[in-house]
C-alpha cells in the first residue's frame, strides 16, 4: 500500500507538506525569519504522538472504557552534531476518564507501541523509545 506526500518550497526556509488526502502542514526552520511552521524533526515526534494517541483512544473505546481525555507529550534527545539524529524519545500519556482500569490503559499503550503504531514501528531499532502514563479520574 503505497502512499505519496508532497513537500513544496514556499520561500526562504519555509515549506508546505501535503499528504495523499490533501491535508497540509507548514514546516520551517526555527529562526526569527522563518519560524512560521513546525520543524521537520519535531514533526517526526508529532507524528509519533499522533499515531499512538489515535491507537490508544481507539483501543480504549473498543474496551468500553469511559475515556474523557488524552494528552501525549513526546520528548526527544538528539545528537549534538549533524544530522542531529534522535537517539532517545520518551512518550508521556495523561489519560483521563471515569472508572478507567489500569490494565486496560496499560494494554492499550502496549498494543499501540508494539503492534499498531506505524511510526513507532519505523523508529524501533533506530531510536530508544520509552513511555510512562498517568491516569486521572474525572468525576
N, CA, C and O atoms as CSV, one atom per row, in Angstrom:
chain,resi,resn,atom,element,x,y,z
A,1,UNK,N,N,0.849,-1.165,0.000
A,1,UNK,CA,C,0.000,0.000,0.000
A,1,UNK,C,C,0.905,1.241,0.000
A,1,UNK,O,O,1.409,1.652,1.045
A,2,UNK,N,N,1.096,1.811,-1.152
A,2,UNK,CA,C,1.966,2.983,-1.293
A,2,UNK,C,C,1.204,4.268,-0.980
A,2,UNK,O,O,0.040,4.420,-1.351
A,3,UNK,N,N,1.856,5.157,-0.315
A,3,UNK,CA,C,1.324,6.487,-0.024
A,3,UNK,C,C,2.300,7.502,-0.598
A,3,UNK,O,O,3.510,7.276,-0.586
A,4,UNK,N,N,1.791,8.605,-1.093
A,4,UNK,CA,C,2.644,9.655,-1.639
A,4,UNK,C,C,2.311,10.969,-0.961
A,4,UNK,O,O,1.142,11.347,-0.873
A,5,UNK,N,N,3.321,11.661,-0.486
A,5,UNK,CA,C,3.160,13.007,0.055
A,5,UNK,C,C,4.027,13.950,-0.780
A,5,UNK,O,O,4.957,13.514,-1.457
A,6,UNK,N,N,3.716,15.230,-0.725
A,6,UNK,CA,C,4.500,16.208,-1.462
A,6,UNK,C,C,4.924,17.322,-0.512
A,6,UNK,O,O,4.191,17.694,0.405
A,7,UNK,N,N,6.107,17.839,-0.750
A,7,UNK,CA,C,6.605,18.992,0.002
A,7,UNK,C,C,6.964,20.065,-1.021
A,7,UNK,O,O,7.730,19.827,-1.955
A,8,UNK,N,N,6.390,21.254,-0.821
A,8,UNK,CA,C,6.624,22.367,-1.744
A,8,UNK,C,C,7.324,23.496,-0.997
A,8,UNK,O,O,6.891,23.902,0.081
A,9,UNK,N,N,8.396,23.993,-1.574
A,9,UNK,CA,C,9.119,25.139,-1.031
A,9,UNK,C,C,8.298,26.385,-1.278
A,9,UNK,O,O,7.868,26.624,-2.406
A,10,UNK,N,N,8.069,27.188,-0.243
A,10,UNK,CA,C,7.293,28.415,-0.362
A,10,UNK,C,C,8.227,29.605,-0.580
A,10,UNK,O,O,8.142,30.304,-1.589
A,11,UNK,N,N,9.121,29.818,0.389
A,11,UNK,CA,C,10.137,30.874,0.314
A,11,UNK,C,C,11.107,30.664,1.463
A,11,UNK,O,O,10.839,29.901,2.391
A,12,UNK,N,N,12.235,31.352,1.387
A,12,UNK,CA,C,13.251,31.270,2.439
A,12,UNK,C,C,13.436,29.816,2.869
A,12,UNK,O,O,13.789,28.970,2.048
A,13,UNK,N,N,13.200,29.515,4.158
A,13,UNK,CA,C,13.260,28.132,4.655
A,13,UNK,C,C,11.887,27.708,5.157
A,13,UNK,O,O,11.734,27.225,6.279
A,14,UNK,N,N,10.890,27.904,4.292
A,14,UNK,CA,C,9.507,27.581,4.612
A,14,UNK,C,C,8.948,26.638,3.549
A,14,UNK,O,O,9.161,26.840,2.354
A,15,UNK,N,N,8.222,25.594,4.002
A,15,UNK,CA,C,7.727,24.559,3.119
A,15,UNK,C,C,6.314,24.168,3.522
A,15,UNK,O,O,5.932,24.326,4.681
A,16,UNK,N,N,5.542,23.662,2.578
A,16,UNK,CA,C,4.217,23.123,2.866
A,16,UNK,C,C,4.219,21.659,2.452
A,16,UNK,O,O,4.521,21.324,1.307
A,17,UNK,N,N,3.878,20.795,3.398
A,17,UNK,CA,C,3.756,19.366,3.118
A,17,UNK,C,C,2.292,19.019,2.935
A,17,UNK,O,O,1.443,19.478,3.700
A,18,UNK,N,N,1.986,18.213,1.927
A,18,UNK,CA,C,0.613,17.798,1.642
A,18,UNK,C,C,0.564,16.278,1.574
A,18,UNK,O,O,1.352,15.648,0.869
A,19,UNK,N,N,-0.379,15.698,2.321
A,19,UNK,CA,C,-0.488,14.234,2.307
A,19,UNK,C,C,-1.371,13.767,1.155
A,19,UNK,O,O,-1.882,14.579,0.383
A,20,UNK,N,N,-1.544,12.467,1.048
A,20,UNK,CA,C,-2.301,11.898,-0.064
A,20,UNK,C,C,-3.787,12.251,-0.025
A,20,UNK,O,O,-4.492,12.058,-1.016
A,21,UNK,N,N,-4.273,12.766,1.112
A,21,UNK,CA,C,-5.671,13.184,1.235
A,21,UNK,C,C,-5.829,14.693,1.124
A,21,UNK,O,O,-6.907,15.225,1.390
A,22,UNK,N,N,-4.768,15.384,0.734
A,22,UNK,CA,C,-4.766,16.841,0.529
A,22,UNK,C,C,-4.766,17.647,1.821
A,22,UNK,O,O,-5.114,18.827,1.799
A,23,UNK,N,N,-4.384,17.041,2.954
A,23,UNK,CA,C,-4.206,17.770,4.203
A,23,UNK,C,C,-2.806,18.364,4.201
A,23,UNK,O,O,-1.869,17.758,3.681
A,24,UNK,N,N,-2.665,19.557,4.786
A,24,UNK,CA,C,-1.369,20.226,4.726
A,24,UNK,C,C,-0.820,20.561,6.100
A,24,UNK,O,O,-1.554,20.646,7.085
A,25,UNK,N,N,0.496,20.749,6.139
A,25,UNK,CA,C,1.193,21.192,7.332
A,25,UNK,C,C,2.308,22.129,6.877
A,25,UNK,O,O,2.964,21.889,5.864
A,26,UNK,N,N,2.507,23.193,7.637
A,26,UNK,CA,C,3.571,24.150,7.327
A,26,UNK,C,C,4.805,23.760,8.129
A,26,UNK,O,O,4.727,23.494,9.328
A,27,UNK,N,N,5.948,23.731,7.442
A,27,UNK,CA,C,7.227,23.413,8.080
A,27,UNK,C,C,8.197,24.552,7.798
A,27,UNK,O,O,8.138,25.195,6.751
A,28,UNK,N,N,9.087,24.786,8.748
A,28,UNK,CA,C,10.106,25.813,8.529
A,28,UNK,C,C,11.254,25.616,9.503
A,28,UNK,O,O,11.167,24.852,10.465
A,29,UNK,N,N,12.334,26.336,9.216
A,29,UNK,CA,C,13.392,26.396,10.220
A,29,UNK,C,C,12.857,27.235,11.371
A,29,UNK,O,O,11.822,27.887,11.236
A,30,UNK,N,N,13.544,27.223,12.481
A,30,UNK,CA,C,13.022,27.882,13.679
A,30,UNK,C,C,13.687,29.220,13.983
A,30,UNK,O,O,13.574,29.725,15.100
A,31,UNK,N,N,14.371,29.793,13.014
A,31,UNK,CA,C,14.995,31.089,13.243
A,31,UNK,C,C,13.954,32.203,13.160
A,31,UNK,O,O,12.811,31.962,12.770
A,32,UNK,N,N,14.347,33.407,13.523
A,32,UNK,CA,C,13.432,34.541,13.604
A,32,UNK,C,C,12.743,34.836,12.270
A,32,UNK,O,O,11.574,35.222,12.251
A,33,UNK,N,N,13.446,34.661,11.176
A,33,UNK,CA,C,12.910,34.991,9.855
A,33,UNK,C,C,11.940,33.944,9.318
A,33,UNK,O,O,11.087,34.265,8.490
A,34,UNK,N,N,12.056,32.709,9.770
A,34,UNK,CA,C,11.294,31.614,9.162
A,34,UNK,C,C,10.366,30.868,10.103
A,34,UNK,O,O,9.719,29.917,9.664
A,35,UNK,N,N,10.265,31.233,11.338
A,35,UNK,CA,C,9.551,30.441,12.338
A,35,UNK,C,C,8.047,30.401,12.169
A,35,UNK,O,O,7.314,30.611,13.136
A,36,UNK,N,N,7.565,30.136,10.957
A,36,UNK,CA,C,6.123,30.105,10.700
A,36,UNK,C,C,5.520,28.715,10.837
A,36,UNK,O,O,4.301,28.575,10.942
A,37,UNK,N,N,6.348,27.702,10.836
A,37,UNK,CA,C,5.831,26.337,10.878
A,37,UNK,C,C,6.605,25.487,11.854
A,37,UNK,O,O,7.495,25.961,12.562
A,38,UNK,N,N,6.248,24.233,11.875
A,38,UNK,CA,C,6.895,23.277,12.759
A,38,UNK,C,C,8.186,22.798,12.099
A,38,UNK,O,O,8.261,22.707,10.874
A,39,UNK,N,N,9.196,22.494,12.905
A,39,UNK,CA,C,10.435,21.978,12.316
A,39,UNK,C,C,10.203,20.538,11.871
A,39,UNK,O,O,9.498,19.793,12.551
A,40,UNK,N,N,10.785,20.134,10.743
A,40,UNK,CA,C,10.579,18.762,10.272
A,40,UNK,C,C,10.982,17.700,11.295
A,40,UNK,O,O,10.313,16.672,11.405
A,41,UNK,N,N,12.059,17.929,12.043
A,41,UNK,CA,C,12.467,16.914,13.016
A,41,UNK,C,C,11.469,16.821,14.178
A,41,UNK,O,O,11.240,15.732,14.705
A,42,UNK,N,N,10.876,17.945,14.582
A,42,UNK,CA,C,9.852,17.880,15.617
A,42,UNK,C,C,8.551,17.310,15.073
A,42,UNK,O,O,7.757,16.735,15.818
A,43,UNK,N,N,8.334,17.470,13.771
A,43,UNK,CA,C,7.160,16.874,13.141
A,43,UNK,C,C,7.191,15.353,13.268
A,43,UNK,O,O,6.142,14.715,13.359
A,44,UNK,N,N,8.378,14.777,13.275
A,44,UNK,CA,C,8.524,13.338,13.498
A,44,UNK,C,C,7.956,12.959,14.873
A,44,UNK,O,O,7.256,11.956,15.010
A,45,UNK,N,N,8.268,13.777,15.889
A,45,UNK,CA,C,7.737,13.490,17.228
A,45,UNK,C,C,6.229,13.711,17.278
A,45,UNK,O,O,5.520,12.964,17.952
A,46,UNK,N,N,5.727,14.730,16.572
A,46,UNK,CA,C,4.283,14.954,16.496
A,46,UNK,C,C,3.611,13.745,15.836
A,46,UNK,O,O,2.557,13.291,16.281
A,47,UNK,N,N,4.233,13.230,14.768
A,47,UNK,CA,C,3.683,12.063,14.079
A,47,UNK,C,C,3.619,10.859,15.017
A,47,UNK,O,O,2.628,10.128,15.026
A,48,UNK,N,N,4.670,10.654,15.799
A,48,UNK,CA,C,4.679,9.552,16.756
A,48,UNK,C,C,3.579,9.741,17.795
A,48,UNK,O,O,2.834,8.807,18.091
A,49,UNK,N,N,3.479,10.938,18.346
A,49,UNK,CA,C,2.443,11.216,19.345
A,49,UNK,C,C,1.045,11.050,18.782
A,49,UNK,O,O,0.171,10.488,19.442
A,50,UNK,N,N,0.827,11.534,17.565
A,50,UNK,CA,C,-0.487,11.410,16.939
A,50,UNK,C,C,-0.839,9.977,16.616
A,50,UNK,O,O,-1.981,9.555,16.799
A,51,UNK,N,N,0.122,9.236,16.143
A,51,UNK,CA,C,-0.092,7.834,15.775
A,51,UNK,C,C,-0.487,7.014,17.001
A,51,UNK,O,O,-1.466,6.270,16.962
A,52,UNK,N,N,0.265,7.148,18.076
A,52,UNK,CA,C,-0.035,6.354,19.265
A,52,UNK,C,C,-1.304,6.846,19.961
A,52,UNK,O,O,-2.048,6.039,20.518
A,53,UNK,N,N,-1.562,8.148,19.938
A,53,UNK,CA,C,-2.790,8.684,20.542
A,53,UNK,C,C,-4.015,8.112,19.830
A,53,UNK,O,O,-4.985,7.705,20.470
A,54,UNK,N,N,-3.959,8.088,18.521
A,54,UNK,CA,C,-5.056,7.524,17.724
A,54,UNK,C,C,-5.333,6.082,18.162
A,54,UNK,O,O,-6.480,5.707,18.406
A,55,UNK,N,N,-4.272,5.286,18.257
A,55,UNK,CA,C,-4.424,3.882,18.647
A,55,UNK,C,C,-5.005,3.739,20.047
A,55,UNK,O,O,-5.943,2.972,20.262
A,56,UNK,N,N,-4.442,4.482,21.001
A,56,UNK,CA,C,-4.859,4.349,22.407
A,56,UNK,C,C,-6.332,4.709,22.561
A,56,UNK,O,O,-7.068,3.996,23.243
A,57,UNK,N,N,-6.776,5.802,21.941
A,57,UNK,CA,C,-8.187,6.176,22.011
A,57,UNK,C,C,-9.051,5.071,21.402
A,57,UNK,O,O,-10.047,4.659,21.996
A,58,UNK,N,N,-8.671,4.598,20.227
A,58,UNK,CA,C,-9.435,3.565,19.538
A,58,UNK,C,C,-9.540,2.293,20.385
A,58,UNK,O,O,-10.625,1.729,20.525
A,59,UNK,N,N,-8.436,1.853,20.939
A,59,UNK,CA,C,-8.419,0.616,21.736
A,59,UNK,C,C,-9.245,0.777,23.009
A,59,UNK,O,O,-10.027,-0.108,23.354
A,60,UNK,N,N,-9.078,1.903,23.712
A,60,UNK,CA,C,-9.833,2.105,24.953
A,60,UNK,C,C,-11.329,2.210,24.693
A,60,UNK,O,O,-12.132,1.722,25.489
A,61,UNK,N,N,-11.709,2.840,23.590
A,61,UNK,CA,C,-13.131,2.909,23.257
A,61,UNK,C,C,-13.680,1.519,22.932
A,61,UNK,O,O,-14.807,1.199,23.309
A,62,UNK,N,N,-12.904,0.699,22.245
A,62,UNK,CA,C,-13.343,-0.672,21.950
A,62,UNK,C,C,-13.454,-1.499,23.221
A,62,UNK,O,O,-14.264,-2.424,23.292
A,63,UNK,N,N,-12.638,-1.169,24.235
A,63,UNK,CA,C,-12.703,-1.859,25.523
A,63,UNK,C,C,-13.794,-1.264,26.413
A,63,UNK,O,O,-13.929,-1.638,27.578
A,64,UNK,N,N,-14.566,-0.338,25.855
A,64,UNK,CA,C,-15.683,0.316,26.548
A,64,UNK,C,C,-15.243,1.067,27.812
A,64,UNK,O,O,-15.973,1.130,28.802
A,65,UNK,N,N,-14.049,1.626,27.753
A,65,UNK,CA,C,-13.573,2.465,28.847
A,65,UNK,C,C,-14.152,3.866,28.672
A,65,UNK,O,O,-14.286,4.340,27.544
A,66,UNK,N,N,-14.493,4.526,29.762
A,66,UNK,CA,C,-15.074,5.868,29.700
A,66,UNK,C,C,-13.952,6.906,29.643
A,66,UNK,O,O,-13.649,7.573,30.633
A,67,UNK,N,N,-13.361,7.022,28.489
A,67,UNK,CA,C,-12.263,7.954,28.246
A,67,UNK,C,C,-12.830,9.351,28.021
A,67,UNK,O,O,-13.729,9.540,27.202
A,68,UNK,N,N,-12.296,10.331,28.757
A,68,UNK,CA,C,-12.758,11.710,28.578
A,68,UNK,C,C,-11.647,12.630,28.065
A,68,UNK,O,O,-11.916,13.765,27.673
A,69,UNK,N,N,-10.411,12.149,28.066
A,69,UNK,CA,C,-9.327,12.979,27.557
A,69,UNK,C,C,-8.032,12.198,27.463
A,69,UNK,O,O,-7.815,11.225,28.185
A,70,UNK,N,N,-7.180,12.644,26.559
A,70,UNK,CA,C,-5.861,12.055,26.410
A,70,UNK,C,C,-4.904,13.144,25.947
A,70,UNK,O,O,-5.184,13.865,24.989
A,71,UNK,N,N,-3.791,13.255,26.626
A,71,UNK,CA,C,-2.735,14.167,26.203
A,71,UNK,C,C,-1.437,13.370,26.148
A,71,UNK,O,O,-1.082,12.661,27.090
A,72,UNK,N,N,-0.744,13.503,25.032
A,72,UNK,CA,C,0.505,12.787,24.823
A,72,UNK,C,C,1.611,13.823,24.667
A,72,UNK,O,O,1.527,14.705,23.812
A,73,UNK,N,N,2.646,13.715,25.494
A,73,UNK,CA,C,3.809,14.592,25.405
A,73,UNK,C,C,4.992,13.740,24.968
A,73,UNK,O,O,5.301,12.721,25.586
A,74,UNK,N,N,5.648,14.169,23.897
A,74,UNK,CA,C,6.775,13.422,23.352
A,74,UNK,C,C,8.026,14.281,23.497
A,74,UNK,O,O,8.057,15.427,23.047
A,75,UNK,N,N,9.048,13.727,24.121
A,75,UNK,CA,C,10.310,14.425,24.340
A,75,UNK,C,C,11.427,13.637,23.678
A,75,UNK,O,O,11.575,12.437,23.909
A,76,UNK,N,N,12.208,14.314,22.858
A,76,UNK,CA,C,13.280,13.636,22.146
A,76,UNK,C,C,14.639,14.223,22.446
A,76,UNK,O,O,14.780,15.433,22.621
A,77,UNK,N,N,15.640,13.361,22.505
A,77,UNK,CA,C,17.032,13.779,22.659
A,77,UNK,C,C,17.743,13.521,21.348
A,77,UNK,O,O,17.783,12.394,20.853
A,78,UNK,N,N,18.314,14.605,20.782
A,78,UNK,CA,C,19.027,14.500,19.518
A,78,UNK,C,C,20.521,14.568,19.745
A,78,UNK,O,O,20.992,15.141,20.728
A,79,UNK,N,N,21.269,13.970,18.812
A,79,UNK,CA,C,22.724,14.081,18.821
A,79,UNK,C,C,23.105,15.555,18.636
A,79,UNK,O,O,22.386,16.291,17.960
A,80,UNK,N,N,24.215,15.996,19.221
A,80,UNK,CA,C,24.597,17.405,19.135
A,80,UNK,C,C,25.163,17.812,17.766
A,80,UNK,O,O,25.266,19.003,17.472
A,81,UNK,N,N,25.524,16.845,16.942
A,81,UNK,CA,C,26.142,17.139,15.649
A,81,UNK,C,C,25.280,16.619,14.504
A,81,UNK,O,O,24.473,15.708,14.692
A,82,UNK,N,N,25.454,17.204,13.305
A,82,UNK,CA,C,24.686,16.748,12.138
A,82,UNK,C,C,24.861,15.256,11.914
A,82,UNK,O,O,25.966,14.735,12.064
A,83,UNK,N,N,23.807,14.572,11.563
A,83,UNK,CA,C,22.485,15.055,11.171
A,83,UNK,C,C,21.495,15.190,12.344
A,83,UNK,O,O,20.285,15.168,12.117
A,84,UNK,N,N,21.971,15.327,13.565
A,84,UNK,CA,C,21.141,15.551,14.753
A,84,UNK,C,C,20.104,14.442,14.935
A,84,UNK,O,O,18.935,14.715,15.204
A,85,UNK,N,N,20.531,13.223,14.790
A,85,UNK,CA,C,19.669,12.051,14.886
A,85,UNK,C,C,19.061,11.934,16.281
A,85,UNK,O,O,19.730,12.164,17.288
A,86,UNK,N,N,17.781,11.573,16.318
A,86,UNK,CA,C,17.167,11.262,17.605
A,86,UNK,C,C,17.741,9.940,18.097
A,86,UNK,O,O,17.798,8.961,17.353
A,87,UNK,N,N,18.162,9.922,19.350
A,87,UNK,CA,C,18.670,8.697,19.966
A,87,UNK,C,C,17.721,8.163,21.024
A,87,UNK,O,O,17.622,6.953,21.227
A,88,UNK,N,N,17.017,9.075,21.703
A,88,UNK,CA,C,16.060,8.675,22.734
A,88,UNK,C,C,14.801,9.505,22.564
A,88,UNK,O,O,14.860,10.717,22.356
A,89,UNK,N,N,13.656,8.830,22.657
A,89,UNK,CA,C,12.361,9.508,22.638
A,89,UNK,C,C,11.534,8.935,23.777
A,89,UNK,O,O,11.431,7.718,23.935
A,90,UNK,N,N,10.945,9.829,24.572
A,90,UNK,CA,C,10.094,9.401,25.680
A,90,UNK,C,C,8.682,9.923,25.437
A,90,UNK,O,O,8.486,11.088,25.092
A,91,UNK,N,N,7.703,9.038,25.625
A,91,UNK,CA,C,6.301,9.397,25.445
A,91,UNK,C,C,5.620,9.352,26.806
A,91,UNK,O,O,5.692,8.352,27.521
A,92,UNK,N,N,4.961,10.449,27.151
A,92,UNK,CA,C,4.214,10.504,28.409
A,92,UNK,C,C,2.732,10.670,28.082
A,92,UNK,O,O,2.337,11.600,27.379
A,93,UNK,N,N,1.933,9.766,28.597
A,93,UNK,CA,C,0.489,9.790,28.377
A,93,UNK,C,C,-0.199,10.263,29.653
A,93,UNK,O,O,0.125,9.798,30.746
A,94,UNK,N,N,-1.138,11.178,29.518
A,94,UNK,CA,C,-2.041,11.525,30.614
A,94,UNK,C,C,-3.433,11.137,30.123
A,94,UNK,O,O,-3.987,11.748,29.209
A,95,UNK,N,N,-3.974,10.109,30.757
A,95,UNK,CA,C,-5.241,9.526,30.332
A,95,UNK,C,C,-6.305,9.914,31.347
A,95,UNK,O,O,-6.166,9.642,32.540
A,96,UNK,N,N,-7.373,10.555,30.868
A,96,UNK,CA,C,-8.471,10.983,31.739
A,96,UNK,C,C,-9.697,10.120,31.454
A,96,UNK,O,O,-9.968,9.745,30.313
A,97,UNK,N,N,-10.437,9.815,32.539
A,97,UNK,CA,C,-11.656,9.059,32.331
A,97,UNK,C,C,-12.383,8.779,33.622
A,97,UNK,O,O,-11.973,9.199,34.704
A,98,UNK,N,N,-13.469,8.060,33.477
A,98,UNK,CA,C,-14.299,7.682,34.622
A,98,UNK,C,C,-14.194,6.172,34.798
A,98,UNK,O,O,-14.622,5.407,33.933
A,99,UNK,N,N,-13.625,5.750,35.919
A,99,UNK,CA,C,-13.520,4.330,36.218
A,99,UNK,C,C,-12.596,3.566,35.278
A,99,UNK,O,O,-12.813,2.381,35.028
A,100,UNK,N,N,-11.579,4.224,34.761
A,100,UNK,CA,C,-10.630,3.548,33.867
A,100,UNK,C,C,-9.917,2.427,34.612
A,100,UNK,O,O,-9.542,2.578,35.774
A,101,UNK,N,N,-9.737,1.316,33.937
A,101,UNK,CA,C,-8.982,0.211,34.515
A,101,UNK,C,C,-7.514,0.354,34.111
A,101,UNK,O,O,-7.203,0.548,32.936
A,102,UNK,N,N,-6.623,0.256,35.086
A,102,UNK,CA,C,-5.194,0.391,34.829
A,102,UNK,C,C,-4.724,-0.617,33.782
A,102,UNK,O,O,-3.943,-0.270,32.896
A,103,UNK,N,N,-5.189,-1.848,33.877
A,103,UNK,CA,C,-4.776,-2.876,32.921
A,103,UNK,C,C,-5.205,-2.505,31.504
A,103,UNK,O,O,-4.450,-2.720,30.556
A,104,UNK,N,N,-6.403,-1.954,31.349
A,104,UNK,CA,C,-6.892,-1.570,30.024
A,104,UNK,C,C,-6.024,-0.464,29.428
A,104,UNK,O,O,-5.690,-0.504,28.244
A,105,UNK,N,N,-5.659,0.520,30.244
A,105,UNK,CA,C,-4.808,1.617,29.776
A,105,UNK,C,C,-3.426,1.083,29.417
A,105,UNK,O,O,-2.900,1.382,28.345
A,106,UNK,N,N,-2.846,0.303,30.302
A,106,UNK,CA,C,-1.515,-0.270,30.049
A,106,UNK,C,C,-1.518,-1.097,28.765
A,106,UNK,O,O,-0.632,-0.949,27.924
A,107,UNK,N,N,-2.514,-1.963,28.619
A,107,UNK,CA,C,-2.586,-2.825,27.435
A,107,UNK,C,C,-2.787,-2.016,26.156
A,107,UNK,O,O,-2.217,-2.352,25.118
A,108,UNK,N,N,-3.588,-0.957,26.218
A,108,UNK,CA,C,-3.822,-0.115,25.037
A,108,UNK,C,C,-2.522,0.548,24.585
A,108,UNK,O,O,-2.225,0.599,23.391
A,109,UNK,N,N,-1.759,1.050,25.537
A,109,UNK,CA,C,-0.482,1.697,25.213
A,109,UNK,C,C,0.500,0.666,24.658
A,109,UNK,O,O,1.176,0.924,23.661
A,110,UNK,N,N,0.579,-0.486,25.293
A,110,UNK,CA,C,1.471,-1.553,24.823
A,110,UNK,C,C,1.115,-1.996,23.404
A,110,UNK,O,O,2.000,-2.159,22.564
A,111,UNK,N,N,-0.168,-2.190,23.137
A,111,UNK,CA,C,-0.589,-2.601,21.797
A,111,UNK,C,C,-0.210,-1.557,20.757
A,111,UNK,O,O,0.246,-1.896,19.665
A,112,UNK,N,N,-0.398,-0.291,21.098
A,112,UNK,CA,C,-0.011,0.764,20.167
A,112,UNK,C,C,1.484,0.731,19.913
A,112,UNK,O,O,1.931,0.716,18.767
A,113,UNK,N,N,2.253,0.719,20.997
A,113,UNK,CA,C,3.716,0.779,20.891
A,113,UNK,C,C,4.297,-0.427,20.164
A,113,UNK,O,O,5.234,-0.287,19.378
A,114,UNK,N,N,3.744,-1.614,20.422
A,114,UNK,CA,C,4.350,-2.838,19.905
A,114,UNK,C,C,3.704,-3.401,18.641
A,114,UNK,O,O,4.327,-4.186,17.925
A,115,UNK,N,N,2.449,-3.004,18.359
A,115,UNK,CA,C,1.762,-3.662,17.250
A,115,UNK,C,C,1.180,-2.709,16.211
A,115,UNK,O,O,1.341,-2.947,15.014
A,116,UNK,N,N,0.509,-1.639,16.631
A,116,UNK,CA,C,-0.291,-0.867,15.690
A,116,UNK,C,C,0.330,0.424,15.172
A,116,UNK,O,O,0.090,0.785,14.020
A,117,UNK,N,N,1.103,1.120,15.959
A,117,UNK,CA,C,1.608,2.439,15.547
A,117,UNK,C,C,2.729,2.289,14.518
A,117,UNK,O,O,3.824,1.831,14.842
A,118,UNK,N,N,2.443,2.679,13.286
A,118,UNK,CA,C,3.425,2.532,12.204
A,118,UNK,C,C,4.641,3.421,12.418
A,118,UNK,O,O,5.746,3.053,12.021
A,119,UNK,N,N,4.462,4.580,13.033
A,119,UNK,CA,C,5.600,5.472,13.280
A,119,UNK,C,C,6.536,4.840,14.309
A,119,UNK,O,O,7.753,4.844,14.122
A,120,UNK,N,N,5.983,4.301,15.387
A,120,UNK,CA,C,6.808,3.632,16.397
A,120,UNK,C,C,7.528,2.435,15.797
A,120,UNK,O,O,8.699,2.199,16.096
A,121,UNK,N,N,6.836,1.680,14.953
A,121,UNK,CA,C,7.453,0.512,14.322
A,121,UNK,C,C,8.607,0.924,13.409
A,121,UNK,O,O,9.616,0.224,13.322
A,122,UNK,N,N,8.456,2.047,12.739
A,122,UNK,CA,C,9.505,2.547,11.855
A,122,UNK,C,C,10.728,2.991,12.652
A,122,UNK,O,O,11.863,2.785,12.222
A,123,UNK,N,N,10.495,3.596,13.808
A,123,UNK,CA,C,11.594,4.090,14.637
A,123,UNK,C,C,12.277,2.982,15.434
A,123,UNK,O,O,13.448,3.098,15.796
A,124,UNK,N,N,11.542,1.918,15.700
A,124,UNK,CA,C,12.061,0.827,16.533
A,124,UNK,C,C,13.377,0.298,15.972
A,124,UNK,O,O,13.492,0.043,14.773
A,125,UNK,N,N,14.344,0.138,16.826
A,125,UNK,CA,C,15.647,-0.353,16.400
A,125,UNK,C,C,16.632,0.770,16.116
A,125,UNK,O,O,17.843,0.584,16.238
A,126,UNK,N,N,16.114,1.938,15.735
A,126,UNK,CA,C,16.986,3.085,15.463
A,126,UNK,C,C,16.999,4.062,16.627
A,126,UNK,O,O,17.974,4.786,16.829
A,127,UNK,N,N,15.915,4.081,17.389
A,127,UNK,CA,C,15.744,5.032,18.485
A,127,UNK,C,C,15.247,4.272,19.713
A,127,UNK,O,O,14.410,3.377,19.597
A,128,UNK,N,N,15.754,4.625,20.870
A,128,UNK,CA,C,15.241,4.055,22.122
A,128,UNK,C,C,13.969,4.808,22.481
A,128,UNK,O,O,14.023,5.991,22.819
A,129,UNK,N,N,12.820,4.131,22.411
A,129,UNK,CA,C,11.537,4.754,22.730
A,129,UNK,C,C,11.042,4.179,24.052
A,129,UNK,O,O,10.892,2.966,24.199
A,130,UNK,N,N,10.791,5.068,25.011
A,130,UNK,CA,C,10.263,4.663,26.314
A,130,UNK,C,C,8.953,5.410,26.556
A,130,UNK,O,O,8.646,6.381,25.864
A,131,UNK,N,N,8.193,4.953,27.533
A,131,UNK,CA,C,6.949,5.651,27.843
A,131,UNK,C,C,6.576,5.445,29.299
A,131,UNK,O,O,7.054,4.528,29.967
A,132,UNK,N,N,5.705,6.331,29.770
A,132,UNK,CA,C,5.017,6.152,31.039
A,132,UNK,C,C,3.635,6.764,30.904
A,132,UNK,O,O,3.336,7.453,29.929
A,133,UNK,N,N,2.802,6.503,31.894
A,133,UNK,CA,C,1.452,7.075,31.818
A,133,UNK,C,C,0.937,7.396,33.207
A,133,UNK,O,O,1.348,6.810,34.209
A,134,UNK,N,N,0.025,8.344,33.225
A,134,UNK,CA,C,-0.681,8.752,34.431
A,134,UNK,C,C,-2.158,8.700,34.121
A,134,UNK,O,O,-2.596,9.129,33.054
A,135,UNK,N,N,-2.927,8.169,35.064
A,135,UNK,CA,C,-4.369,8.138,34.904
A,135,UNK,C,C,-4.988,9.176,35.826
A,135,UNK,O,O,-4.623,9.272,36.998
A,136,UNK,N,N,-5.924,9.951,35.294
A,136,UNK,CA,C,-6.620,10.979,36.066
A,136,UNK,C,C,-8.103,10.629,36.067
A,136,UNK,O,O,-8.714,10.469,35.010
A,137,UNK,N,N,-8.676,10.513,37.263
A,137,UNK,CA,C,-10.085,10.164,37.412
A,137,UNK,C,C,-10.947,11.427,37.304
A,137,UNK,O,O,-10.777,12.372,38.075
A,138,UNK,N,N,-11.868,11.430,36.342
A,138,UNK,CA,C,-12.850,12.519,36.229
A,138,UNK,C,C,-14.068,12.172,37.063
A,138,UNK,O,O,-14.397,11.004,37.269
A,139,UNK,N,N,-14.721,13.209,37.533
A,139,UNK,CA,C,-15.933,12.989,38.331
A,139,UNK,C,C,-17.156,12.897,37.457
A,139,UNK,O,O,-18.264,12.714,37.963
